[in-house]
Amino acid sequence: MKKCKKLQLCILVLLLLFQLSACEYEETGGYGEYGTANVSPMVERWRNDVERIAAKNGVSEYVELLLAVIAQESGGNAERYPDIMQSSESAGNAPNTIDDPIESLEQGIQYFAGLVERGKEAGVDIETVLQSYNFGGGYIGYIKDNYNGKHSESTARAFSQLMASRLGWNSYGDVKYVEHVYSHMNRNQGGGTHGKYEQMYAVMQEYLGVPYLFGGTSKAGIDCSAMSQIYQAAGISLPRTAQAQYDAVKHIPESQLQKGDLVFFTGTYNAGTYITHVGVYTGDNQFFHAGGKKCQFSELTGYYRTHLAGFGRN
């Protein structure tokens, strides 16, 4: 009888330990603590497909993270990068062999799901799993064996140097891949426009398609500088005209550009001022503005790149 009770106690302890281990992985590894994907419409258009394929592979809880991966890998631009998850190599093929975006999602999410499973078995954090999407699954064992299951930029650099030396390459992978993917997540950071981008993006969606009207300030018609209402939604006020906004904000280099920053243009029409047009940066080399015939998202290329004057942050 005593042996039976001892056996039952041992089983109970083991079950508790297993549950604690699972909870620890969930708390340190789930996407919830990082918030939601903070991505462009070009990425958002793949959400339904990502949700469907993630459910099929048992990783529905990582949909937001997977959208951020797509943002990092291709910006969701299937016309330019059909392999939108850059998953060809994970299937043993040459880079960009996959030429269909759905096939790319199928392969990429299946590969990610396998990394998640391996990560759980090895007891590593989700950052290790995420970095492995760039480095390959060998990174999971490397972190388990050498760094107690915890990823950092320094561990990524060590692995990168090891693999580059082993392969005779100058470099290996993106050592800041985790940081780069998280830059496409709304992590509820306070301060400035970057931390309030979610409210701003909601206003963009509200005004999307509203006709452009010079001097307009409403949904009947609106001009570019009046879209400072995007900032008003985030509790930030700006002057009325594009030139005044340019004069009022802190100017920043493109290398520091974040979602919610202002994008200024010059020479788009004869306005008698240096700055003639303004928009709001939305990530992935895109910006939202009232321009052409309506409020829309545009790429910072071609005509707009030619007339680009600079960037600003309130």
The 8 nearest C-alpha neighbors of each residue, nearest first, counted from 0:
[[1, 3, 2, 4, 5, 6, 7, 8],
 [2, 0, 4, 3, 5, 6, 7, 8],
 [3, 1, 5, 0, 4, 6, 7, 8],
 [2, 4, 6, 0, 1, 5, 7, 8],
 [3, 5, 7, 1, 6, 2, 8, 0],
 [6, 4, 8, 2, 3, 7, 1, 9],
 [5, 7, 3, 9, 4, 8, 2, 10],
 [6, 8, 4, 10, 5, 9, 11, 3],
 [9, 7, 5, 11, 6, 10, 4, 12],
 [10, 8, 6, 12, 11, 7, 5, 13],
 [9, 11, 13, 7, 8, 12, 14, 6],
 [10, 12, 8, 14, 9, 13, 7, 15],
 [13, 11, 15, 9, 14, 10, 16, 8],
 [12, 14, 16, 10, 15, 11, 17, 9],
 [13, 15, 17, 11, 12, 16, 10, 18],
 [16, 14, 18, 12, 17, 13, 19, 11],
 [17, 15, 13, 19, 14, 18, 20, 12],
 [16, 18, 14, 20, 15, 19, 13, 21],
 [19, 17, 21, 15, 20, 16, 22, 14],
 [20, 18, 22, 16, 21, 17, 23, 15],
 [19, 21, 17, 23, 18, 22, 16, 24],
 [20, 22, 18, 24, 23, 19, 17, 25],
 [23, 21, 25, 19, 24, 20, 26, 18],
 [22, 24, 20, 26, 21, 25, 19, 27],
 [25, 23, 28, 21, 27, 22, 26, 20],
 [24, 26, 22, 29, 28, 23, 27, 21],
 [27, 25, 23, 24, 28, 29, 22, 32],
 [28, 26, 24, 25, 23, 29, 124, 125],
 [27, 29, 125, 25, 24, 124, 26, 30],
 [30, 28, 25, 31, 26, 27, 32, 125],
 [29, 31, 33, 32, 61, 64, 28, 34],
 [32, 30, 33, 34, 29, 35, 60, 26],
 [31, 33, 34, 30, 29, 186, 26, 27],
 [34, 32, 186, 31, 30, 184, 35, 185],
 [35, 33, 186, 185, 31, 32, 184, 30],
 [36, 34, 185, 63, 184, 37, 33, 186],
 [35, 37, 184, 63, 67, 38, 185, 183],
 [38, 36, 184, 183, 185, 35, 39, 67],
 [37, 39, 36, 183, 42, 70, 43, 40],
 [38, 40, 41, 42, 281, 43, 282, 283],
 [41, 39, 43, 42, 44, 38, 296, 75],
 [40, 42, 75, 39, 43, 44, 76, 74],
 [43, 41, 75, 40, 44, 39, 45, 38],
 [44, 42, 40, 46, 45, 41, 39, 38],
 [43, 45, 42, 46, 41, 40, 47, 75],
 [44, 46, 43, 48, 47, 42, 49, 75],
 [47, 45, 49, 43, 48, 44, 50, 66],
 [48, 46, 50, 49, 45, 51, 44, 43],
 [49, 47, 51, 45, 50, 46, 52, 101],
 [48, 50, 46, 52, 47, 51, 53, 45],
 [51, 49, 47, 53, 48, 52, 46, 54],
 [50, 52, 48, 54, 49, 53, 47, 55],
 [51, 53, 55, 49, 54, 50, 48, 56],
 [52, 54, 59, 58, 56, 50, 55, 51],
 [55, 53, 59, 57, 51, 56, 52, 58],
 [54, 56, 52, 53, 57, 51, 58, 59],
 [57, 55, 53, 54, 58, 109, 52, 112],
 [56, 58, 54, 55, 59, 53, 112, 60],
 [59, 57, 53, 60, 61, 56, 54, 112],
 [58, 60, 54, 53, 61, 62, 57, 50],
 [59, 61, 58, 62, 30, 29, 63, 53],
 [60, 62, 64, 59, 63, 58, 65, 30],
 [61, 63, 65, 64, 59, 60, 50, 66],
 [64, 62, 36, 66, 65, 35, 61, 67],
 [63, 65, 67, 61, 66, 62, 68, 30],
 [66, 64, 68, 62, 67, 63, 61, 69],
 [65, 67, 69, 63, 68, 64, 62, 36],
 [66, 68, 70, 64, 183, 65, 69, 180],
 [67, 69, 65, 71, 66, 70, 180, 72],
 [70, 68, 72, 66, 84, 71, 67, 73],
 [71, 69, 74, 67, 68, 72, 73, 75],
 [70, 72, 68, 69, 180, 73, 74, 67],
 [71, 73, 69, 70, 84, 68, 85, 74],
 [74, 72, 75, 83, 70, 69, 71, 76],
 [73, 75, 70, 76, 283, 71, 69, 42],
 [76, 74, 42, 73, 41, 83, 70, 77],
 [77, 75, 74, 78, 79, 80, 73, 41],
 [78, 76, 81, 80, 79, 75, 83, 100],
 [79, 77, 76, 80, 81, 75, 100, 83],
 [78, 80, 77, 76, 81, 73, 83, 82],
 [79, 81, 77, 82, 83, 78, 76, 73],
 [82, 80, 77, 98, 100, 83, 99, 78],
 [83, 81, 85, 103, 80, 97, 100, 84],
 [82, 84, 73, 81, 85, 80, 100, 75],
 [85, 83, 86, 69, 82, 72, 103, 107],
 [86, 84, 82, 83, 87, 72, 95, 103],
 [85, 87, 107, 84, 89, 88, 103, 106],
 [88, 86, 92, 90, 89, 94, 97, 96],
 [89, 87, 92, 91, 90, 86, 94, 93],
 [88, 90, 86, 91, 87, 110, 92, 107],
 [91, 89, 88, 87, 92, 86, 106, 110],
 [92, 90, 88, 89, 87, 93, 94, 86],
 [93, 91, 88, 87, 90, 96, 94, 89],
 [92, 94, 88, 96, 87, 95, 91, 90],
 [95, 93, 87, 96, 88, 92, 85, 86],
 [96, 94, 97, 87, 82, 93, 85, 98],
 [97, 95, 94, 87, 93, 98, 92, 82],
 [98, 96, 95, 82, 87, 99, 103, 102],
 [97, 99, 81, 82, 96, 100, 95, 103],
 [98, 100, 102, 81, 101, 97, 103, 82],
 [101, 99, 103, 81, 102, 82, 83, 77],
 [102, 100, 104, 103, 99, 105, 48, 82],
 [101, 103, 105, 99, 100, 104, 106, 97],
 [102, 104, 100, 82, 101, 106, 105, 84],
 [105, 103, 101, 107, 102, 106, 108, 100],
 [106, 104, 102, 103, 108, 107, 109, 101],
 [107, 105, 109, 103, 104, 108, 110, 86],
 [106, 108, 86, 104, 110, 109, 105, 103],
 [109, 107, 111, 110, 105, 106, 104, 112],
 [108, 110, 112, 106, 111, 107, 105, 56],
 [111, 109, 107, 113, 108, 112, 106, 114],
 [110, 112, 108, 114, 113, 109, 107, 115],
 [113, 111, 115, 109, 114, 110, 108, 58],
 [114, 112, 110, 116, 111, 115, 117, 109],
 [113, 115, 111, 117, 112, 116, 118, 128],
 [114, 116, 118, 112, 113, 117, 128, 119],
 [117, 115, 113, 119, 118, 114, 120, 112],
 [118, 116, 114, 120, 119, 115, 121, 113],
 [117, 119, 115, 121, 116, 123, 120, 114],
 [120, 118, 122, 116, 121, 117, 115, 123],
 [119, 121, 117, 118, 122, 116, 123, 115],
 [122, 120, 118, 119, 123, 117, 143, 140],
 [121, 123, 119, 120, 118, 148, 124, 143],
 [124, 122, 148, 118, 121, 149, 143, 127],
 [125, 123, 126, 28, 127, 149, 148, 27],
 [124, 126, 28, 128, 127, 129, 123, 27],
 [127, 125, 129, 128, 124, 150, 130, 177],
 [126, 128, 150, 130, 125, 129, 124, 131],
 [129, 127, 125, 131, 126, 130, 114, 118],
 [128, 130, 126, 131, 132, 127, 125, 177],
 [129, 131, 127, 132, 133, 128, 177, 176],
 [132, 130, 134, 135, 128, 133, 129, 136],
 [131, 133, 130, 129, 135, 134, 111, 128],
 [132, 134, 131, 130, 135, 172, 173, 176],
 [135, 133, 131, 172, 132, 130, 138, 136],
 [136, 134, 131, 137, 132, 133, 138, 89],
 [135, 137, 138, 131, 139, 114, 134, 132],
 [138, 136, 139, 135, 140, 141, 131, 134],
 [137, 139, 141, 136, 140, 131, 142, 135],
 [140, 138, 142, 137, 141, 136, 143, 127],
 [141, 139, 143, 142, 138, 137, 144, 121],
 [140, 142, 138, 144, 139, 143, 145, 137],
 [143, 141, 146, 148, 145, 139, 140, 144],
 [142, 144, 148, 140, 147, 141, 145, 146],
 [143, 145, 141, 142, 140, 146, 147, 148],
 [144, 146, 142, 143, 141, 147, 148, 140],
 [147, 145, 142, 148, 149, 143, 144, 150],
 [146, 148, 143, 149, 145, 142, 144, 123],
 [147, 149, 123, 143, 142, 146, 124, 122],
 [150, 148, 147, 146, 124, 123, 142, 151],
 [149, 151, 127, 126, 154, 148, 142, 124],
 [152, 150, 154, 153, 155, 149, 126, 127],
 [151, 153, 155, 154, 156, 174, 175, 150],
 [152, 154, 156, 151, 155, 157, 150, 174],
 [155, 153, 157, 151, 156, 152, 150, 158],
 [154, 156, 152, 158, 174, 153, 157, 159],
 [157, 155, 159, 153, 154, 158, 174, 160],
 [156, 158, 154, 160, 155, 159, 161, 153],
 [159, 157, 161, 155, 156, 160, 162, 154],
 [160, 158, 156, 171, 162, 161, 157, 163],
 [161, 159, 163, 157, 158, 162, 164, 156],
 [160, 162, 158, 164, 159, 163, 165, 157],
 [163, 161, 165, 159, 164, 160, 166, 158],
 [164, 162, 168, 160, 166, 171, 170, 165],
 [163, 165, 167, 161, 162, 166, 160, 168],
 [164, 166, 162, 163, 167, 161, 168, 160],
 [167, 165, 163, 168, 164, 162, 161, 171],
 [166, 168, 164, 165, 163, 169, 162, 170],
 [169, 167, 163, 170, 166, 164, 171, 165],
 [168, 170, 163, 167, 171, 164, 160, 166],
 [171, 169, 163, 168, 172, 159, 160, 162],
 [170, 172, 159, 163, 162, 173, 168, 160],
 [173, 171, 134, 174, 133, 159, 170, 176],
 [172, 174, 176, 175, 133, 171, 134, 159],
 [173, 175, 155, 176, 156, 172, 152, 159],
 [176, 174, 178, 173, 177, 179, 152, 155],
 [175, 177, 179, 173, 178, 174, 130, 180],
 [178, 176, 180, 179, 175, 130, 181, 129],
 [179, 177, 181, 175, 176, 180, 182, 152],
 [178, 180, 176, 182, 177, 181, 175, 71],
 [179, 181, 177, 182, 178, 183, 67, 68],
 [182, 180, 184, 178, 183, 179, 177, 67],
 [181, 183, 179, 180, 184, 178, 185, 67],
 [184, 182, 37, 181, 67, 180, 38, 36],
 [185, 183, 36, 37, 181, 182, 35, 186],
 [186, 184, 37, 35, 34, 187, 36, 183],
 [185, 187, 33, 34, 188, 184, 35, 32],
 [188, 186, 185, 194, 189, 34, 33, 195],
 [187, 189, 194, 186, 190, 193, 185, 195],
 [190, 188, 194, 187, 191, 195, 193, 192],
 [189, 191, 194, 192, 188, 193, 195, 187],
 [192, 190, 193, 194, 313, 189, 195, 312],
 [191, 193, 195, 194, 259, 196, 190, 260],
 [194, 192, 196, 195, 191, 259, 258, 257],
 [193, 195, 188, 189, 192, 190, 196, 187],
 [196, 194, 192, 193, 197, 233, 198, 199],
 [195, 197, 199, 193, 198, 259, 194, 192],
 [196, 198, 200, 199, 195, 201, 185, 37],
 [199, 197, 201, 196, 200, 233, 195, 232],
 [200, 198, 196, 229, 202, 201, 197, 233],
 [199, 201, 203, 197, 202, 198, 196, 204],
 [200, 202, 198, 204, 199, 203, 205, 197],
 [203, 201, 205, 199, 204, 200, 229, 206],
 [204, 202, 200, 206, 205, 201, 207, 199],
 [203, 205, 207, 201, 202, 206, 200, 208],
 [204, 206, 202, 203, 207, 201, 209, 200],
 [207, 205, 203, 209, 204, 208, 202, 294],
 [208, 206, 204, 294, 209, 295, 205, 203],
 [207, 209, 294, 293, 206, 210, 295, 205],
 [208, 210, 294, 206, 293, 207, 218, 220],
 [211, 209, 293, 220, 292, 208, 212, 294],
 [210, 212, 293, 292, 221, 220, 222, 289],
 [213, 211, 220, 221, 215, 222, 214, 210],
 [212, 214, 222, 215, 221, 211, 220, 223],
 [213, 215, 222, 212, 216, 221, 225, 220],
 [216, 214, 221, 212, 220, 222, 213, 217],
 [215, 217, 221, 225, 220, 214, 222, 218],
 [218, 216, 219, 220, 221, 215, 225, 209],
 [219, 217, 220, 209, 221, 206, 216, 210],
 [218, 220, 217, 210, 209, 221, 215, 216],
 [221, 219, 212, 210, 218, 215, 211, 217],
 [222, 220, 215, 216, 212, 211, 217, 225],
 [221, 223, 213, 212, 215, 225, 289, 211],
 [222, 224, 289, 225, 226, 277, 288, 276],
 [225, 223, 241, 226, 240, 222, 227, 239],
 [226, 224, 227, 222, 223, 216, 239, 228],
 [225, 227, 228, 224, 223, 229, 222, 289],
 [226, 228, 229, 225, 230, 224, 237, 231],
 [229, 227, 231, 226, 230, 232, 225, 202],
 [228, 230, 199, 227, 232, 231, 226, 202],
 [231, 229, 235, 233, 228, 227, 232, 199],
 [230, 232, 228, 234, 235, 233, 236, 229],
 [233, 231, 230, 229, 234, 199, 198, 228],
 [234, 232, 230, 231, 235, 195, 198, 199],
 [233, 235, 231, 232, 230, 236, 195, 192],
 [236, 234, 231, 230, 233, 237, 232, 192],
 [235, 237, 231, 230, 234, 238, 227, 228],
 [236, 238, 244, 227, 239, 235, 230, 247],
 [239, 237, 244, 243, 240, 236, 247, 241],
 [238, 240, 224, 225, 237, 241, 243, 244],
 [241, 239, 243, 224, 242, 238, 244, 225],
 [240, 242, 244, 224, 243, 277, 276, 245],
 [243, 241, 274, 245, 244, 240, 246, 272],
 [244, 242, 246, 240, 245, 241, 238, 247],
 [243, 245, 247, 241, 246, 242, 238, 240],
 [244, 246, 242, 243, 247, 248, 241, 311],
 [245, 247, 243, 244, 248, 242, 249, 241],
 [248, 246, 244, 245, 243, 249, 238, 237],
 [249, 247, 313, 312, 311, 245, 246, 250],
 [248, 250, 312, 311, 313, 251, 247, 245],
 [249, 251, 311, 310, 248, 312, 252, 309],
 [250, 252, 311, 310, 249, 255, 253, 312],
 [253, 251, 254, 255, 310, 256, 250, 309],
 [252, 254, 256, 255, 251, 310, 309, 257],
 [253, 255, 252, 256, 251, 257, 310, 309],
 [256, 254, 253, 252, 257, 251, 310, 260],
 [255, 257, 253, 254, 260, 252, 258, 251],
 [258, 256, 260, 259, 255, 193, 282, 280],
 [257, 259, 281, 280, 282, 260, 193, 196],
 [258, 260, 280, 192, 193, 196, 279, 257],
 [261, 259, 312, 280, 258, 279, 257, 311],
 [260, 262, 279, 311, 310, 278, 280, 312],
 [261, 263, 310, 278, 277, 279, 309, 280],
 [264, 262, 277, 309, 308, 310, 276, 307],
 [265, 263, 307, 308, 276, 306, 274, 275],
 [264, 266, 274, 275, 306, 308, 267, 273],
 [265, 267, 268, 275, 306, 269, 264, 273],
 [268, 266, 265, 275, 306, 276, 264, 269],
 [267, 269, 266, 270, 275, 265, 276, 271],
 [270, 268, 271, 266, 267, 275, 272, 273],
 [269, 271, 272, 268, 275, 273, 266, 274],
 [270, 272, 269, 273, 275, 268, 274, 266],
 [273, 271, 270, 274, 275, 242, 269, 265],
 [272, 274, 265, 275, 271, 242, 266, 270],
 [275, 273, 265, 242, 272, 264, 276, 241],
 [274, 276, 265, 264, 267, 270, 266, 273],
 [277, 275, 264, 263, 241, 274, 223, 265],
 [278, 276, 263, 262, 241, 223, 264, 224],
 [279, 277, 288, 262, 287, 261, 286, 280],
 [278, 280, 261, 287, 286, 262, 259, 260],
 [279, 281, 286, 258, 260, 259, 282, 261],
 [282, 280, 258, 286, 285, 39, 259, 279],
 [283, 281, 258, 284, 285, 280, 39, 38],
 [282, 284, 285, 74, 39, 281, 70, 38],
 [285, 283, 282, 299, 298, 286, 281, 280],
 [286, 284, 298, 283, 299, 297, 282, 281],
 [285, 287, 280, 281, 279, 296, 297, 278],
 [288, 286, 296, 279, 278, 295, 297, 280],
 [289, 287, 278, 294, 290, 295, 223, 279],
 [290, 288, 294, 223, 222, 293, 211, 295],
 [289, 291, 288, 293, 292, 294, 211, 223],
 [292, 290, 293, 211, 289, 294, 295, 210],
 [291, 293, 211, 210, 290, 294, 289, 212],
 [294, 292, 210, 211, 208, 209, 289, 290],
 [295, 293, 289, 208, 207, 209, 288, 290],
 [294, 296, 207, 287, 288, 293, 208, 297],
 [295, 297, 287, 286, 288, 285, 298, 294],
 [298, 296, 285, 286, 295, 287, 299, 288],
 [297, 299, 285, 300, 284, 286, 296, 303],
 [298, 300, 304, 285, 284, 303, 297, 286],
 [299, 301, 304, 298, 303, 302, 305, 284],
 [302, 300, 304, 303, 305, 299, 298, 306],
 [301, 303, 305, 304, 300, 306, 299, 307],
 [304, 302, 306, 305, 301, 300, 299, 307],
 [303, 305, 300, 307, 301, 299, 306, 302],
 [304, 306, 302, 303, 307, 301, 300, 308],
 [307, 305, 303, 264, 265, 304, 266, 308],
 [306, 308, 264, 304, 305, 303, 309, 263],
 [309, 307, 264, 263, 265, 306, 310, 274],
 [310, 308, 263, 307, 262, 311, 264, 250],
 [309, 311, 262, 261, 251, 250, 263, 252],
 [310, 312, 250, 261, 249, 248, 251, 260],
 [313, 311, 260, 249, 248, 261, 250, 251],
 [312, 248, 249, 311, 191, 192, 260, 247]]
